[in-house]
Amino acid sequence: MHSSLSTRDLALAALFAALISVGALVSIPVFGPVPLTLQVLFVLLAGLVLGARLGALSVVAYIVVGFAAPVYAQGASGPGALVGPAGGYLVGFVAAAYIVGSLAQRSKAQTLWPLLGIALVGLVPIYAIGASWLAWQLHTTGFETVVWGGIVQFVPGDVAKAVAAALTARALSSLPLGLPALSRPR
């Protein structure tokens, strides 16, 4: 595998960075300072269809754009958002896209159940990094705050987003798009 990025690779990463930004526009306040958004859908989909390197690059590009533009949840921007209560989730997005992408590339999964399993694995780093950072930011280890506010309340919606990402990746795998993680072995 060559290490340079083509114009097409950069365009795909930029497309997913834009989709993650659009996902942040859907921001529903829930218990605690971190809102429910559609970002997870696009982070998981980036990993599933772009693979590890481009999937993670798309999330990093999103984060970098957020330093200057209000593309984070609730219209936030700037480095302060990255070190705020939701910052761990943003870092978790990078890890999730990379892990999901690695698993998708290795398995060459193109059917629903393996794709869904891979997408669900991607939730683990989001929750682990996000809830840990949230607990540190709020100076608490309280169960209600960390587990309920940082993980449990997001699980039903995130499982639905993982299903949507897997269904979308499955549909895209049948198209001759040559997406990195969905390319059929020859």
N, C-alpha and C positions, 0 to 999 in steps of 0.2 A: 504494500500500500504506500503510495507516495504521500509526502508530507505537505506539499503545497496545496493551497486551496484555489479552485477554479472560480471563475466569475459566477458560474452556476451554483457552486457551493455557497459562496458569499450571499448570493441572492436568496437561496433557500434559508440560510440562517437569518437573514434580514426579514424575510417573510414571517418566520416563526417568532422573531423578536416583536414584530408588529402585532401578530396574533396574541401573544402574551400580553401586550399593552392593551389590546381591545378587551381581553379577558379581565383586566383590572378595572375596566369601566363598570362592570357588573360587580358592585361592591355592596354587600348586605351586612349591616352591623349585627353582630351576635354578642354573646357573653364575652366580655373582655375587650382588649384593644385591637385585636386582629380580626378583620372582617372576612366574611365568606366571599370568594370571588370565583371567576371561571379560569383563572390563571393555571390552575393545576391541570385542567383539561389540555391546554396547549403545551404545557411543559411535558406531560406524559406523551402526547402525540409527537412532539419534537423528537423525543428519544426513540419512539417506535418507528418513525419514518426516516429520520435523518441519521440515526446512529449516534454513537457516543460523542465523537468529536464535534460534529456539526450541531447536534442537539444541545450539548453544553455550551458551545459557542453562541448559539441563538439566545440562550438565557443570559450569558455574560453580556452580550450586546444589549439586551433589554435593560439589564442593571446599569450599564454604562450610560445609555440614553437617559435613564431615570435620574442621573446626577444633574442633568440640565433641564429636562422636560418633565412635566407632571404626568408620568405614565404609570406610577405606582398606584396601588389601591387607594381609593378616596382622594385621588388627584394629588397625592404626595409626590415630592421630588427632592433631589439633593442627597448628599451623603448622610445627612441626619436621619433620613428614612431607613437607610441601611443599618444604622446603629440603634434604631428604635426598636420597639417591641416586635415588629414584624420582620426585622432584618434577618433573623435566623431562618425564616421561611424562604426568603429570597436566596440565601446561600444554599438552603436545602433544595431549592429548585435546580440549581446547577448540578448538585450531586445526583438528584433524581434523574435528570435528563441524561447524564453520563451513564449511570447504572442501567437505566432502562435501555438506552442505546446500545450499550455493551451486550446486554442479554439478548436484545433483538437481533443484533448482528451475528452473534454466535449461533443462535438457534435458527435463524432464517424463518422464524414463525410467520405464518400467513393465514392461520385459522384463528377463530375467535378465542377459544379457551387458552391456548398458549399466550396469545397477545394480551389477554386480560390478566393472566397470571403475572406476566412481566410488568404490566402497568401497575398492578397492585403492589408489587415489590417496590416500585418507585415511590409509593407513599411513605415507606419506612424512613428514608433519609429526610424527607420533608418534615415529618412529625418529630423525629429524633432531634434534628438540629433546631427546628423551629420552636418546639416546646422547651428545649433546654435553654435556648437563648431567651425565650419569653420569661422563664423562671428567673434567670439571672437578671434580666432587665427590671422585673418587678420585685426583686429581692425576696423571693418566696420559694418554698418547696412544698407549699400546700397542695394536697391532692386535687381539690376543687379547681384551683387556678391552673395548675400545670396540666393535669390529665384531662379534666373536663374542658377548661378554657383553651388549652393548647392542642388537644387531639380529638377527644370523643365527639365534641359538637360538630367537627368537620367530617367525620368518617362517613356518614350516610351520603352526603353530597359528593365527597371525593370518590367514593366507590361508584356512584353514578357517572362521574366524570371519567373514571378509569374505563367503565363499560363503553361510554361514548368514544373515548380515544381508541379503544380496541376495535370497536365497530368501524370507525373511520379508517383506521390503519388497514383493517381487513379489506374494506372497499377499495382503498387506494392500491393495495397489493395486486389487484386484478387488472389495473391499468398499466399501460406501458410507459410509466413515468421515469423509471430508472432511479427511484428514490433509494438512497444508500442502504438503509437497514432492511428494505423490503425487496431488494433485487434477488431474483431467483438464481440459485447456483446453476452454472452451465456445465 
